[in-house]
């Protein structure tokens, strides 16, 4: 018995050492933590239970039978984050560069299946070079097993990917199908083909950072939903995100103790919107003053900054926020903003997270670049996402709501439950200047007439009252009472139920 126990201890020690002290030191020298150090930071202390610690690869090609490491380059198991159950896997770069083998893939699929059975979120920590070349098609098949489970889990349990080193080739597609992707600045990168292949095929000379670094994917491609300074910050932010997310699509949103009065009035909001309709203001100030304790977790902060999306709480319960940002491009909707918001809205709807929308949108961004880039379809994605929602939808129009963008931004007519407007709201087909020049084209040469017509148009249409008269707006509210009115609306809508027509699935314009 003592021999067995000694063997067990030796095997555990070997597994925990991964690729050995030399490779662990090299990992630290790159500014990166090891897989086990990352798990320790992410999960509550002492909560991690590991699966398949002693699994080894089965490959015999190219001398691989002489090189085996317990765990085979990935650490899997479950634990808790602030007491809530999660499953996870962490690729270990110190073991064969974290490359995916057949057994490596089977470890991941096992934890994916367990997460689905237990109906709990799954988090993947990536730090790997791709498929294990020595295993050939067996490694490629392993990827397919993982991908299929990503799709099956989509909309059932939250899936989060954290890129903490290289993530290349087949490895990128699993994160791409998860709900959120976070990266670490300067140490992580994602690409299908690396710089060497790019140079060979296209003659482009590019570094790994320029090709697929965190700065690229968080600002240009929209692949990453956030980029953090180092491993520690990334993992702490993931812990924070988990606190906002439901465990699955039937549990409902988590509820945390709130020390913020739902009846709280904020008089500063009465002066948030400038008198000059062309002057910008920061919509994030409104969000921070409405949510519990000013706690807002923004998603994709550095991409498509003309729209803001993220999670906050009202009365202790998670709420998704979508808001036009007048500080950037006057808050217009373009292709990137539409895609960003649409994906966020669909996540919220899949997991029964209520959505609050703050509207200040002058329309869609004009120009050939937008039209050639598919603005029509991208804008339709957001329209489709909102129209499909079955969760509580509360909309507040703070200032401009012009043209088709008025409809797209969770209008009453596409399914919003409660639509409020501030007294500063301007709801119309377009701004006064453009409208007058079209309606009174014959008066364009007479400045006085145009001025009078503009004033007439502004008085008649650039106010919330026409919309309110027709029932398109439920009430005109004072800005200072916004938090209270939203809280009451969400409480009223808590048991909302919508019967949808039976269908296999929709055909969203991709």
SULKAGI-V700719 format. One record per residue. N is the residue number from 1. RES is the residue in one letter. SS is DSSP state (~ for helix, > for strand, _ for the rest). PHI is phi in radians with two decimals (none if undefined). D_CENTER is the distance of its C-alpha to the mean C-alpha in Angstrom with 2 decimals. Layout:
N|RES|SS|PHI|D_CENTER + N|RES|SS|PHI|D_CENTER
This chain:
1|X|_|none|51.33 + 2|X|~|-1.07|51.09 + 3|X|~|-1.08|50.59 + 4|X|~|-1.13|47.64 + 5|X|~|-1.14|46.06 + 6|X|~|-1.11|46.70 + 7|X|~|-1.12|45.10 + 8|X|~|-1.03|42.05 + 9|X|~|-1.08|41.69 + 10|X|~|-1.14|42.21 + 11|X|~|-1.16|39.61 + 12|X|~|-1.09|37.03 + 13|X|~|-1.10|37.84 + 14|X|~|-1.14|37.54 + 15|X|~|-1.14|34.14 + 16|X|~|-1.22|32.80 + 17|X|~|-1.41|34.25 + 18|X|_|1.01|32.24 + 19|X|_|-1.40|33.58 + 20|X|_|1.83|35.99 + 21|X|~|-1.02|36.55 + 22|X|~|-1.08|36.89 + 23|X|~|-1.30|33.50 + 24|X|~|-1.11|31.86 + 25|X|~|-1.10|33.57 + 26|X|~|-1.14|32.28 + 27|X|~|-1.08|28.68 + 28|X|~|-1.14|29.25 + 29|X|~|-1.13|30.94 + 30|X|_|-1.42|27.82 + 31|X|_|1.43|26.03 + 32|X|_|-2.05|24.16 + 33|X|_|-1.49|24.53 + 34|X|_|-1.42|25.71 + 35|X|~|-1.01|23.82 + 36|X|~|-1.26|25.76 + 37|X|~|-1.14|25.32 + 38|X|~|-1.15|21.52 + 39|X|~|-1.08|21.83 + 40|X|~|-1.06|24.25 + 41|X|~|-1.28|21.92 + 42|X|~|-1.28|18.91 + 43|X|_|-1.65|21.02 + 44|X|_|-1.03|23.57 + 45|X|_|-0.97|26.88 + 46|X|_|1.30|29.00 + 47|X|_|-1.64|26.63 + 48|X|_|-1.33|25.91 + 49|X|>|-2.08|27.89 + 50|X|>|-1.58|28.04 + 51|X|>|-1.89|28.72 + 52|X|_|0.97|30.79 + 53|X|_|-1.10|31.83 + 54|X|_|-1.77|34.94 + 55|X|_|-1.13|33.65 + 56|X|_|-2.21|35.06 + 57|X|_|-1.22|34.80 + 58|X|_|-1.98|37.60 + 59|X|_|-1.30|38.04 + 60|X|_|-2.08|41.56 + 61|X|~|-1.34|41.19 + 62|X|~|0.93|41.73 + 63|X|~|1.31|42.90 + 64|X|~|-1.16|39.72 + 65|X|~|-1.12|41.99 + 66|X|~|-1.64|43.22 + 67|X|_|-2.30|39.79 + 68|X|_|-2.25|37.90 + 69|X|_|-2.23|35.58 + 70|X|_|-1.00|34.69 + 71|X|_|1.74|31.03 + 72|X|_|0.95|30.79 + 73|X|_|1.53|27.95 + 74|X|>|-2.63|25.26 + 75|X|>|-1.85|25.17 + 76|X|>|-2.21|23.95 + 77|X|>|2.85|24.23 + 78|X|>|-2.41|22.90 + 79|X|>|-2.93|22.95 + 80|X|>|-2.25|21.57 + 81|X|>|-2.12|19.12 + 82|X|_|0.87|20.90 + 83|X|_|1.48|22.92 + 84|X|>|-1.74|20.27 + 85|X|>|-1.21|20.64 + 86|X|>|-2.47|18.28 + 87|X|>|-1.91|19.19 + 88|X|>|-2.79|18.57 + 89|X|>|-2.41|20.03 + 90|X|>|-2.31|20.59 + 91|X|>|-1.27|22.23 + 92|X|_|-1.84|25.37 + 93|X|_|-1.16|26.21 + 94|X|_|-1.30|29.72 + 95|X|_|-1.96|30.66 + 96|X|~|0.90|31.19 + 97|X|~|1.08|28.31 + 98|X|~|1.24|25.88 + 99|X|_|-1.12|26.76 + 100|X|>|-1.58|26.22 + 101|X|_|-1.87|29.45 + 102|X|~|-1.07|30.34 + 103|X|~|-1.23|30.59 + 104|X|~|-0.98|27.46 + 105|X|~|-1.13|25.56 + 106|X|~|-1.14|27.47 + 107|X|~|-1.10|26.42 + 108|X|~|-1.17|22.71 + 109|X|~|-1.11|23.40 + 110|X|~|-1.08|25.48 + 111|X|~|-1.27|22.74 + 112|X|~|-1.09|20.33 + 113|X|~|-1.09|23.19 + 114|X|~|-1.13|23.81 + 115|X|~|-1.09|20.26 + 116|X|~|-1.17|20.65 + 117|X|~|-1.12|24.11 + 118|X|~|-1.49|23.17 + 119|X|_|0.99|20.06 + 120|X|_|-2.35|17.96 + 121|X|_|-1.04|14.59 + 122|X|>|-2.20|15.01 + 123|X|>|-2.12|13.96 + 124|X|>|-1.98|15.24 + 125|X|>|-1.83|16.51 + 126|X|>|-1.83|17.59 + 127|X|>|-2.82|20.68 + 128|X|>|-2.74|22.84 + 129|X|_|-1.66|24.77 + 130|X|_|2.04|24.31 + 131|X|>|-1.30|26.87 + 132|X|_|-1.37|30.17 + 133|X|~|-1.03|32.59 + 134|X|~|-1.09|35.59 + 135|X|~|-1.71|34.37 + 136|X|_|0.99|33.82 + 137|X|~|-1.17|32.83 + 138|X|~|-1.11|32.35 + 139|X|~|-1.20|29.32 + 140|X|~|-1.10|27.96 + 141|X|~|-1.09|28.56 + 142|X|~|-1.02|26.69 + 143|X|~|-1.02|23.51 + 144|X|~|-1.06|24.05 + 145|X|~|-1.03|24.38 + 146|X|~|-1.16|21.00 + 147|X|~|-1.01|19.29 + 148|X|~|-1.05|20.97 + 149|X|~|-1.25|19.76 + 150|X|~|-1.00|16.09 + 151|X|~|-1.19|16.76 + 152|X|~|-1.10|18.83 + 153|X|~|-1.41|16.32 + 154|X|_|-1.05|13.50 + 155|X|_|1.43|13.30 + 156|X|_|-1.86|15.79 + 157|X|_|-2.27|14.27 + 158|X|_|-1.10|10.82 + 159|X|>|-2.13|10.63 + 160|X|>|-2.19|9.35 + 161|X|>|-2.04|10.87 + 162|X|>|-2.13|12.30 + 163|X|>|-1.58|14.46 + 164|X|>|-2.14|17.50 + 165|X|>|-3.05|20.12 + 166|X|>|-1.16|20.96 + 167|X|>|-2.59|19.02 + 168|X|>|-2.36|21.12 + 169|X|_|1.09|22.59 + 170|X|_|-1.07|21.77 + 171|X|~|-1.07|19.53 + 172|X|~|-1.31|16.65 + 173|X|~|-1.35|16.34 + 174|X|~|-1.14|15.42 + 175|X|~|-0.99|12.21 + 176|X|~|-1.06|11.51 + 177|X|_|-1.68|11.78 + 178|X|_|-1.54|9.57 + 179|X|_|-1.33|6.33 + 180|X|>|-2.42|4.83 + 181|X|>|-2.18|7.35 + 182|X|>|-2.12|9.13 + 183|X|>|-2.24|12.55 + 184|X|>|-1.92|15.81 + 185|X|_|-1.10|17.73 + 186|X|_|1.25|21.06 + 187|X|_|-2.09|21.14 + 188|X|_|-2.09|18.40 + 189|X|>|-2.72|18.19 + 190|X|>|-2.27|17.11 + 191|X|>|-2.84|19.41 + 192|X|_|-1.31|21.25 + 193|X|_|-2.21|24.57 + 194|X|_|-1.35|25.61 + 195|X|~|-0.97|27.61 + 196|X|~|-1.15|30.94 + 197|X|~|-1.16|30.28 + 198|X|~|-0.99|28.96 + 199|X|~|-1.10|32.20 + 200|X|~|-1.13|34.35 + 201|X|~|-1.48|32.97 + 202|X|~|-1.99|32.19 + 203|X|_|1.17|34.13 + 204|X|_|-1.41|31.14 + 205|X|_|-1.78|31.33 + 206|X|_|-2.57|27.95 + 207|X|_|-1.46|26.77 + 208|X|~|-1.05|24.03 + 209|X|~|-1.15|22.11 + 210|X|~|-1.19|22.70 + 211|X|~|-1.39|21.79 + 212|X|~|-2.68|18.55 + 213|X|>|-1.33|18.04 + 214|X|~|-1.04|15.07 + 215|X|~|-1.13|16.28 + 216|X|~|-1.23|16.34 + 217|X|~|-1.32|12.97 + 218|X|~|-1.53|11.15 + 219|X|~|-2.04|13.49 + 220|X|~|-1.92|15.02 + 221|X|~|-1.55|13.54 + 222|X|_|1.25|9.77 + 223|X|_|-1.12|9.73 + 224|X|_|-1.67|8.33 + 225|X|_|-1.59|5.34 + 226|X|>|-3.10|8.38 + 227|X|>|-2.30|12.08 + 228|X|>|-2.10|14.57 + 229|X|_|-1.19|18.35 + 230|X|_|-2.73|19.41 + 231|X|~|-1.02|18.97 + 232|X|~|-1.09|19.83 + 233|X|~|-1.09|17.34 + 234|X|~|-1.03|14.43 + 235|X|~|-1.23|15.66 + 236|X|~|-1.15|16.37 + 237|X|~|-1.23|12.89 + 238|X|~|-1.15|11.67 + 239|X|~|-0.99|14.58 + 240|X|~|-1.12|13.51 + 241|X|~|-1.09|10.06 + 242|X|~|-0.95|12.17 + 243|X|~|-1.08|14.43 + 244|X|~|-1.51|12.12 + 245|X|_|-1.59|11.29 + 246|X|_|-1.14|14.09 + 247|X|_|-1.26|15.92 + 248|X|_|-2.78|16.06 + 249|X|_|-1.46|16.31 + 250|X|_|-2.13|19.71 + 251|X|_|-1.27|19.79 + 252|X|_|1.48|18.29 + 253|X|_|-1.27|16.27 + 254|X|_|-1.17|17.67 + 255|X|>|-2.17|20.28 + 256|X|_|-1.97|21.24 + 257|X|_|-1.01|24.42 + 258|X|_|-2.03|24.14 + 259|X|_|-1.87|26.73 + 260|X|_|-1.92|25.81 + 261|X|_|-1.16|28.10 + 262|X|_|-1.15|26.52 + 263|X|_|-1.54|29.55 + 264|X|_|-1.03|28.90 + 265|X|_|-1.81|29.99 + 266|X|_|-2.20|28.83 + 267|X|~|-1.12|31.54 + 268|X|~|-1.12|29.86 + 269|X|~|-1.19|27.53 + 270|X|~|-1.15|30.72 + 271|X|~|-2.01|31.01 + 272|X|_|-1.17|27.40 + 273|X|_|-1.44|27.89 + 274|X|_|-1.14|30.64 + 275|X|_|-1.12|33.81 + 276|X|_|-1.34|33.40 + 277|X|_|-1.15|30.92 + 278|X|_|-1.65|30.19 + 279|X|_|-1.60|29.27 + 280|X|_|-1.40|25.62 + 281|X|_|-2.62|24.15 + 282|X|_|-1.59|20.93 + 283|X|~|-1.16|18.77 + 284|X|~|-1.12|17.01 + 285|X|~|-1.07|20.48 + 286|X|~|-1.10|20.47 + 287|X|~|-1.03|17.20 + 288|X|~|-1.12|18.50 + 289|X|~|-1.48|21.85 + 290|X|~|-1.65|20.69 + 291|X|_|-1.29|18.49 + 292|X|~|-1.03|20.35 + 293|X|~|0.96|21.70 + 294|X|~|1.09|19.51 + 295|X|_|-1.71|16.61 + 296|X|_|-2.31|13.25 + 297|X|>|-1.82|10.04 + 298|X|>|-1.45|8.37 + 299|X|>|-1.82|4.91 + 300|X|_|0.94|6.36 + 301|X|_|-1.07|9.66 + 302|X|_|-1.70|12.00 + 303|X|_|-1.96|11.08 + 304|X|_|0.82|12.66 + 305|X|_|-1.17|13.76 + 306|X|_|-1.30|15.66 + 307|X|>|-2.38|12.89 + 308|X|>|-2.01|11.04 + 309|X|>|-2.32|8.10 + 310|X|>|2.92|7.49 + 311|X|>|-1.95|9.55 + 312|X|>|-2.44|13.30 + 313|X|>|-2.27|16.39 + 314|X|>|-2.28|19.47 + 315|X|_|1.00|22.54 + 316|X|_|1.45|20.72 + 317|X|>|-1.93|18.30 + 318|X|>|-1.12|14.52 + 319|X|>|-2.35|13.63 + 320|X|>|-1.58|10.62 + 321|X|>|-2.03|11.61 + 322|X|>|-2.22|11.72 + 323|X|>|-2.60|14.41 + 324|X|>|-1.16|16.36 + 325|X|_|-1.95|17.29 + 326|X|_|-1.07|21.08 + 327|X|_|-1.23|21.21 + 328|X|_|-2.17|19.76 + 329|X|~|0.94|21.63 + 330|X|~|1.07|22.83 + 331|X|~|1.46|19.55 + 332|X|_|-1.12|20.27 + 333|X|>|-1.60|18.02 + 334|X|_|-2.19|17.99 + 335|X|~|-1.04|16.60 + 336|X|~|-1.11|13.59 + 337|X|~|-1.10|12.74 + 338|X|~|-1.13|13.39 + 339|X|~|-1.11|11.19 + 340|X|~|-1.05|8.12 + 341|X|~|-1.19|9.12 + 342|X|~|-1.07|10.33 + 343|X|~|-1.12|7.46 + 344|X|~|-1.16|5.86 + 345|X|~|-1.07|9.56 + 346|X|~|-1.16|10.23 + 347|X|~|-1.08|8.01 + 348|X|~|-1.02|9.82 + 349|X|~|-1.17|12.97 + 350|X|~|-1.07|12.98 + 351|X|_|-1.95|12.93 + 352|X|_|1.02|15.15 + 353|X|_|-1.68|13.20 + 354|X|>|-1.03|15.24 + 355|X|>|-2.13|13.98 + 356|X|>|-1.92|15.80 + 357|X|>|-2.04|16.05 + 358|X|>|-1.81|17.99 + 359|X|>|-1.94|19.81 + 360|X|>|-2.62|21.65 + 361|X|>|-2.29|21.64 + 362|X|_|-1.40|24.78 + 363|X|_|2.40|23.82 + 364|X|>|-1.65|22.42 + 365|X|_|-1.23|23.05 + 366|X|_|-1.39|26.40 + 367|X|_|2.25|27.70 + 368|X|~|-1.15|28.43 + 369|X|~|-1.04|25.45 + 370|X|~|-1.23|23.11 + 371|X|~|-1.15|25.43 + 372|X|~|-1.16|26.04 + 373|X|_|-1.46|22.33 + 374|X|_|1.51|21.87 + 375|X|~|-0.94|20.84 + 376|X|~|-1.03|22.43 + 377|X|~|-1.23|20.31 + 378|X|~|-1.17|16.99 + 379|X|~|-1.09|18.02 + 380|X|~|-1.14|19.07 + 381|X|~|-1.05|15.67 + 382|X|~|-1.20|14.56 + 383|X|~|-1.01|18.03 + 384|X|~|-1.09|17.82 + 385|X|~|-1.06|14.58 + 386|X|~|-1.14|16.15 + 387|X|~|-1.11|19.54 + 388|X|~|-1.44|18.50 + 389|X|_|-1.05|17.04 + 390|X|_|-2.02|19.25 + 391|X|_|-1.47|17.63 + 392|X|_|-0.99|19.25 + 393|X|>|-2.15|18.54 + 394|X|>|-2.12|19.99 + 395|X|>|-2.06|20.33 + 396|X|>|-2.21|22.05 + 397|X|>|-1.58|23.57 + 398|X|>|-1.57|24.40 + 399|X|>|-2.60|26.16 + 400|X|>|-1.33|25.98 + 401|X|>|-2.49|25.01 + 402|X|>|-1.88|26.75 + 403|X|~|1.05|27.28 + 404|X|~|-1.05|24.94 + 405|X|~|-1.11|21.95 + 406|X|~|-1.04|23.43 + 407|X|~|-1.14|23.16 + 408|X|~|-1.11|19.64 + 409|X|_|-1.42|18.21 + 410|X|_|0.94|18.82 + 411|X|_|-1.28|22.58 + 412|X|~|-1.01|25.00 + 413|X|~|-1.29|26.23 + 414|X|~|-1.77|23.09 + 415|X|_|2.27|22.53 + 416|X|_|-1.13|21.62 + 417|X|_|-1.43|23.74 + 418|X|>|-2.24|24.61 + 419|X|>|-2.10|24.79 + 420|X|>|-1.91|26.13 + 421|X|>|-2.34|27.31 + 422|X|>|-1.34|28.46 + 423|X|_|-1.02|32.01 + 424|X|_|-1.45|30.64 + 425|X|_|-1.12|28.86 + 426|X|>|-2.22|30.05 + 427|X|>|-2.00|29.55 + 428|X|>|-2.84|31.22 + 429|X|_|-1.15|31.15 + 430|X|_|-2.76|31.21 + 431|X|_|-1.13|32.39 + 432|X|~|-1.05|36.06 + 433|X|~|-1.05|37.31 + 434|X|~|-1.12|36.04 + 435|X|~|-1.13|37.13 + 436|X|~|-1.12|40.60 + 437|X|~|-1.17|41.21 + 438|X|~|-1.53|40.62 + 439|X|~|-1.17|42.46 + 440|X|_|-1.99|45.33 + 441|X|~|-0.99|45.60 + 442|X|~|-1.22|49.40 + 443|X|~|-1.70|49.18 + 444|X|_|-0.98|47.11 + 445|X|_|-1.31|50.23 + 446|X|_|-1.83|51.05 + 447|X|~|-1.08|48.88 + 448|X|~|-1.13|50.26 + 449|X|~|-1.09|49.57 + 450|X|~|-1.09|46.00 + 451|X|~|-1.10|45.44 + 452|X|~|-1.17|46.90 + 453|X|~|-1.12|44.88 + 454|X|~|-1.09|41.63 + 455|X|~|-1.09|42.57 + 456|X|~|-1.08|43.39 + 457|X|~|-1.11|40.06 + 458|X|~|-1.06|38.10 + 459|X|~|-1.14|40.14 + 460|X|~|-1.42|39.81 + 461|X|~|-1.94|36.25 + 462|X|_|-1.51|34.13 + 463|X|_|-2.66|33.94 + 464|X|_|-1.39|32.19 + 465|X|~|-1.33|35.49 + 466|X|~|-1.07|35.98 + 467|X|~|-1.11|32.68 + 468|X|~|-1.17|33.65 + 469|X|~|-1.07|37.09 + 470|X|_|-1.62|35.70 + 471|X|_|1.48|33.29 + 472|X|_|-1.28|30.12 + 473|X|_|-2.04|29.36 + 474|X|_|-1.34|30.10 + 475|X|>|-2.88|31.15 + 476|X|>|-1.72|31.42 + 477|X|>|-2.01|30.38 + 478|X|_|-1.33|31.05 + 479|X|~|-0.92|28.08 + 480|X|~|-1.11|29.21 + 481|X|~|-1.71|28.81 + 482|X|~|-1.02|25.22 + 483|X|~|-1.03|23.85 + 484|X|~|-1.07|26.78 + 485|X|~|-1.18|26.52 + 486|X|~|-1.13|22.82 + 487|X|~|-1.04|23.58 + 488|X|~|-1.17|26.60 + 489|X|~|-1.11|24.89 + 490|X|~|-1.15|22.17 + 491|X|~|-1.12|25.04 + 492|X|~|-1.14|27.02 + 493|X|_|-1.59|24.28 + 494|X|_|-0.95|23.39 + 495|X|_|-1.78|25.31 + 496|X|_|-0.98|24.30 + 497|X|_|-2.41|25.03 + 498|X|_|-2.19|24.88 + 499|X|_|-1.58|26.91 + 500|X|_|-1.81|25.53 + 501|X|_|-1.06|27.87 + 502|X|_|-1.16|28.19 + 503|X|_|-2.77|26.67 + 504|X|_|-1.17|25.48 + 505|X|_|-2.91|22.14 + 506|X|_|-1.46|21.23 + 507|X|_|-2.24|21.33 + 508|X|_|-1.01|18.41 + 509|X|_|-1.18|19.38 + 510|X|_|-1.38|17.43
